[in-house]
Every structure is written in structure tokens, then in C-alpha cells.
Amino acid sequence: MCIVKPDGPPQLCKTDEIGEICVSSRAGGMMYYGLTGVTKNTFEVIPVNAAGSPVGDVPFVRSGLLGFVGPGSLVFVVGKMDGLLTVSGRRHNADDIVATGLAVESIKTVYRGRIAVFSVSVFYDERIVVVAEQRPDASEEDSFQWMSRVLQAIDSIHQVGVYCLALVPANTLPKTPLGGIHISQTKQHFLEGALHPCNILMCPHTCVTNLPKPRQKQPGVGPASVMVGNLVAGKRIAQASGRDLGQIEDIDLVKKHQFMSEVLQWRAQATPDHPLFLLLNAKGTTVCTATCLQLHKKAERIASVLCDKGHLNAGDNVVLLYPPGIELITAFYGCLYAGCIPVTVRPPHAQSLTATLPTVRMIVEVSKAACILTTQTLMRLLKSREAAAAVDVKTWPTIIDTDDLPRKRLSQIYKPPTPEMLAYLDFSVSTTGMLTGVKMSHTAVSGLCRAIKLQCELYSSRQIAICLDPYCGLGFVLWCLCSVYSGHQSILIPPMELESNLFLWLSTVSQYKIRDTFCSYSVMELCTKGLGNQVEMLKARGINLSCVRTCVVVAEERPRVSLTHSFSKLFKDIGLSSRAVSTTFGSRVNVAICLQGTSGPDPTTVYVDLKSLRHDRVRLVERGAPQSLLLSESGKILPGVKVVIVNPETKGPLGDSHLGEIWVNSPHTASGYYTIYDNETLQADHFNTRLSFGDAAQTLWARTGYLGFVRRTELTAASGERHDALYVVGALDETLELRGLRYHPIDIETSVSRTHRSIAECAVFTWTNLLVVVVELCGCEQEALDLVPLVTNVVLEEHYLIVGVVVVVDPGVIPINSRGEKQRMHLRDSFLADQLDPIYVAYNM
């Protein structure tokens, strides 16, 4: 017998070294049948000395056992080769670790012979995993006590940290033919998320010691030096603009009518019977239409009710509480006719009043509304006993229902003294859970409608289909304002009707041969998930989307490339052009900055390096590069809009392809926040701010609060110059600052969602300085604990971050707003208030 080193060439060990035992004997086997390569390595080992020259010519056979030769030719076996774990350059023996585990009064908790120890490679090193079968009568308390004792024992005896310790139900570990535990199969199950543990403890904080050092932020170079540096490097300042709003062609219409109320009156006289709106129900039948004259007449009647019943004065705020439909539009114009300021609010949900009514209450209070216009049904709901349990119903302002209006002429329609006056308030809850209202002036409204009209080429002969919520942002503008301004017909599809008929939106587009349609990500997701396997059925119904020229997703976030791709790919078979789908981009300060129009180049895409993004830099890479992220342009910048990329700290302009905050200057920027506390500093900082220097330092800019970059493309814009593309990376408020780097939650969430088929949705946020990952489990509950190591591994591998807490919850727990955006801050509040009712919470040690 001889002892050779366990790795590398078969060098003989010194007498006090442990190595692999090799045997030379006539009684042994001589080869593996049919496996010549393995045979050579196992059966024909010639030991070598330190210099590497062979010692003798007798071939030895590897035994697969570890040991040493003691005095008196005694051979001691200490373990097996396949139980050898090398962690941070030190060797450990699986059998020793098992022995330590069993020495911790284990017999009450686990079975003697049923422990598996193996290593998995995570983040450039081997990590130890211990899996044991738990006795059926062991309580949760016993198990956790045993687990924490074992961790301490292994740490003190072997000086090595255990990465994961998992307990599985009795008799569930895979067996070998002789009844032992099949280690490699157990490891496979662990890596695939098919082990189904009943208790788990992960200790990445203690045993992952090879993370790169946290980034120390260097004191920034001044904005002037950055600018000079860019100019020397031949980089231009990162700014871009939409085409000119141009001379007003339809002189008579717009010059005469600066206000939407005037445009509506003019249309009611010029084209009284032209239908502006069609509202569809879930069956696809038209339930309500409105011509120019009908809209005008109804608005007049609402205005007279506001003056008579509500005793309102010009400038009073009025909350409009309606389901998505034409009544909402008539109430909006009724307010303008009476000189009141409309505030559209999503009505509360009768089934979940306690959750939805407080938001309504809050907007009514913050906007200091003098009156609420609504329907009879909703009016009863607001005053109901259920409502009283959620809010104080005695403090509602006057509530007027507009179901039966008296036929009364309005003595005179209000005309605002100046176009800078307020037209309406736009309230919405941001993804960080902040309720903000912005003020839209009459100038901003007509500027925005005009920009959209030019970009989308909207004329009175056109028809568009809108499947969006009409309460805020661009959804509201498209639903209530654009048709009256441009005269085109809007087919209105309330998104909630899709829940009972998934075919509704696509069949409408097909039936009316719509060329331009607008939707939200939630609508697109509903169709992709719900109709994924029904494309043949769509064909059979005769649904054809070859008429669609633009299908625009209205969003205030980074474009979701994978969703738009899968949507395009899925419905390609029913004629949807691969070029049709695009997105918009807006923010609170300016609801529409980009929107893909009918002309102009297609949206471009780039791959950027994720590691550079964390350092606030943009490095473009090739497709398929490791750690690359696909970004798509958010549509074309609207006419009259200018954007510039700015360093959020120094407020100096940045060069092309640098990551910074997107600032916007445009005729349709909101005129400020509408809040109880008129916080002037915030107004000035967000709405009327100047660059610290540069050509554009005289211009007043609004800060969008989003990070992005501008890049000159090879394409030609309408002006004949090369086209500048704007790429949105994510909201500044939402970014997570960890280890001195900036992370965008969506990137971590994308990695996590890929790890296991049973993860339906995922959201991340920070708590103190821990990263919390919440995953929705759509599989069986046995899989809940399988997700913990998978989530921890993927975030370590791809983002160099250690997850502090993994929370496994039921589907639908992560709150999502009407635009389909995750409300991570609401989720964080529920987590801290212990209201998530999770399936399992794992606190990683």
C-alpha cells in the first residue's frame, strides 16, 4: 500500500500526511469495462516523488479512501475521497462534519445514518451544505435548537462556516442500492430546488467572506471639469429634443380656442353629430356613445347642477368619482364649463372598501375638494355602513349624483381669464407609495394634446382604441382630452372588463381595424398569460391584428423588454407586426415625455453592462455578453420637448452615454405639486431648476426623478439629422444603495424570478441595511423552503449581494398599481407591520 496526494499527480505523501490510499495486489480488479480513460486514472497509478519522477514501476489501484500509514504498517482510514471538501483552500472531511453533527445530542431530532454533507460552488468558492432527515416527532423548537448548536459546533471544531443547513422529512433523501444516502442525487435535488426541506437555516453572512470590498465613493469631479473632459474626448452633451411644435396649421381652431371648453363648444357647432367616444362592455357591445353635441349638452347640464346644487365658485376643486366611461368625460367638461377644477379619482372597490376607500378619502382631503360628483350607486356606497367602518363618512363634502340631470341651460360658460390658470389636478400614487398631485394649466393641456396629435397624426377621420385606466397621467389624457382636441374617435375599453373576457381588447382592435391602440403593462400581461395557448382559438374567431401600426404601452418606468417581446412573438401568428409594439415614458412632473408616433425610426435597443450601471456608468456591450442587460428606447421624444442628462448631485450636464437624471423642458410640463403644505423648496427643486452651468443653464428644467442616458443612433430623425435615443434605466427614489453601489430593484427581481418555475412574482426592498426578497409561490407549499437557497445563491452570483431575509408569500400579495407597477414601499410597510401572513420567513444568518 502507499498514500498519494489527493489532487494533482500521484505524489507520495510524507509519513504524517493524509492522502488517498492506493493498493497493489493481485487480488484486485484490473480495469473498468469499456472505460479506458477512467481505467488509466484509477487502475494504473504509478506514484511519483517530489521531483515528479516515478517511484518503481508497480502500478497501484486507487481505493477512493483517505488515510495514512501508521507505525507497525498499520493503515488508518479516515474518510472517503468523495467526502473531501475544499473550502477557501482548506480541506475538510464530510464524515468528520457528520460526526460533529451527530455528537450534538442529535438522536431526539435527526436519524443517525441519515445525514448528507456536500459542497456547492457559490460565488467563486465551495460552500458546505448539510442535509439531515428530521424525526417526525421533533418539534420546530427542537429542530432549531439542534441546528444552531450544530452550526456552532462545526464552526468551533472545524473552523469553517456552514452555508446551508436543511432538515427534510423522514425517509425522503434518495438512497443508494445498499441503503446509504445517495450524496450526488441529494446535491442535485438541492441545486434544482427539489429537496423540499421542512426547516432551513442559511448563513451567507458568516461564511461568504470573499465579497469584493464595498465601493468608497470618491469626491466627485466638479461639473465644469466633467464637461471639459467630455469635450476633449469628443463627446457631446447628452441632450435630445423632439421635433418642433411648428406653426399652428389649423389657425382658426387653436388660435381662437385656447381652452378645451372652447374646443368642445366649437366642435358641437361645427360637427354636432360626429361621434367622439364609444364605450364597450365585456361582451364587446357598445354600451354608450357620445357625439360632440351630446357631450357639450351633458357638460352644460352638469355645470348648471354644480352652480345650483353645489353652490360652487370658479376655482373650487371637484372630485370626480366614476367607473371608467363616458360619464367621467362629461363630468370633466361640466367642471370646466362651471369654472371648477376637476380631480379624477379611481372609485373605491365595493368588495375591498377598507383597502381602497382611504386613498379616495386622502385625495378628497388633500385636494380640499368642495364637492364630489359621482353616480347613484357610488353615492350610496360612500354613505354606507361598510364605508363608515373605514373612514368618517360624516366629513364628506357635498356629494352630487349625476344620474338624472335636470334639463337646464347654463346662463354662460366660464372662460378662464388667462391660459396659465389651472385646468385640472392629476393625483396618483407613485411606486414608492407617495400620493402626489400635480397642477396642469390650460396651456399645458393644449400643448400636450397638440404634441400627441402631431406625433400620432390624429385627425377626425381616425379611430383609436384605448384600454387604460382613465384616472391619471397619460391614461387620463388619452381617455378624456385627446379626442375632443383632435376630433378623432376613441373606442374606450375599461381594463377591468378584460378579467371576464380576455379576448375583448384584441377582438375590438381586429373588428374595427384599429391602426393605433394604447394599453398598460397589466393588460399586456393578462393577454400574454391568459391567451398564450389560445392563439389557434383567436384565429378561429377571425381575429387579425395585421391592421395595427402602433400598439403603445403607457408606462412610467423602464420598458419591460421581455414582456413586449413575448407579446409580439405570441400574436405574430395573428398578424401583429414585430415593429408595432412600443412604449411611452412620463413622470409626475411631465406625464408624457416620449411616445412612439406613426413616423420616425423604430425604437432601438442596446445591451449595457450591469456592473457598470451599479457604478452609475453606462458601458455598451455585445449581445450575449455576461452580466449584460437589454434596454429599449422608450418611444420618441414628443414635439416641443427637450431633455438633458444631468448629474443629480452636482446638477451639471453629462456627456453622451453617461448615466444621470433625466431633466425635461416642455410646454406641457405640470406647473407644480398640489400639496397641503406648500413646500416651496421642493417645487423649485423639481419644477423650476437650472443647470449649474453650460449652454442650457438659462433654461428652466423639471427633474423627472428617473435615471437614464441619451445615445446618438445611426438612424435618421424626421429633421434629417441623426436620431437621439433616450433610454430610461429606473426611478432614482427606488434604487437601493448597498455596499456603496446603486442597484435597481427590477434587475435583482429578474434574476430571482428565473431561478424556479414556482416563483410567480418577486419584489425587493431594503430594511435597515439588509436586502429583503419577497417571492410569491405559485407551486405547492412543499416547495416554499426550496426557494430560500436558490434566491440566496442567484443574488450572490449575479449581484454580489447577500440576501438578509427571504419571505415566501401567496400569489397576489405583492401590491401592484393600475399601471402594473409594483408598490415596493407598501410591501415594505406591510412586512414591517407584520401583515403579510407569509408561508415562510427565512432570516439568513
JOMOFEN-V647403 format. One record per run of one state. SS is the DSSP state (H for helix, E for strand, C for the rest). FROM is the first residue (numbers start at 1). LEN is the number of residues. If there is no record, write none. Layout:
{{SS:FROM:LEN} {SS:FROM:LEN}}
This chain:
{{C:1:1} {E:2:3} {C:5:6} {E:11:2} {C:13:6} {E:19:5} {C:24:12} {H:36:8} {C:44:1} {E:45:1} {C:46:2} {E:48:1} {C:49:5} {E:54:1} {C:55:5} {E:60:10} {C:70:1} {H:71:3} {C:74:1} {E:75:6} {H:81:3} {E:84:4} {C:88:2} {E:90:4} {H:94:10} {C:104:6} {E:110:12} {C:122:4} {E:126:9} {C:135:5} {H:140:19} {C:159:3} {E:162:8} {C:170:5} {E:175:1} {C:176:5} {E:181:1} {C:182:1} {H:183:10} {C:193:4} {E:197:6} {C:203:1} {H:204:4} {C:208:15} {H:223:10} {C:233:4} {E:237:1} {C:238:1} {E:239:3} {C:242:9} {H:251:6} {C:257:3} {H:260:11} {C:271:4} {E:275:6} {C:281:5} {E:286:6} {H:292:17} {C:309:8} {E:317:6} {C:323:3} {H:326:13} {C:339:2} {E:341:6} {C:347:3} {H:350:17} {C:367:4} {E:371:4} {C:375:1} {H:376:7} {C:383:2} {H:385:6} {C:391:2} {H:393:3} {C:396:2} {E:398:4} {C:402:20} {E:422:8} {C:430:5} {E:435:7} {H:442:15} {C:457:6} {E:463:5} {C:468:5} {H:473:14} {C:487:2} {E:489:5} {C:494:1} {H:495:5} {C:500:4} {H:504:8} {C:512:4} {E:516:4} {C:520:1} {H:521:10} {C:531:4} {H:535:6} {C:541:9} {E:550:4} {C:554:7} {H:561:14} {C:575:6} {E:581:5} {C:586:8} {E:594:2} {C:596:9} {E:605:5} {H:610:5} {C:615:5} {E:620:2} {C:622:6} {E:628:5} {C:633:4} {E:637:1} {C:638:4} {E:642:5} {C:647:6} {E:653:1} {C:654:1} {E:655:1} {C:656:4} {E:660:6} {C:666:7} {E:673:2} {C:675:5} {H:680:7} {C:687:2} {E:689:1} {C:690:5} {H:695:4} {C:699:2} {E:701:16} {C:717:5} {E:722:10} {C:732:4} {E:736:3} {C:739:2} {E:741:3} {C:744:1} {H:745:10} {C:755:4} {E:759:9} {C:768:2} {E:770:8} {C:778:3} {H:781:3} {C:784:2} {H:786:14} {C:800:3} {E:803:8} {C:811:5} {E:816:1} {C:817:5} {E:822:1} {C:823:1} {H:824:9} {C:833:7} {E:840:4} {C:844:2}}
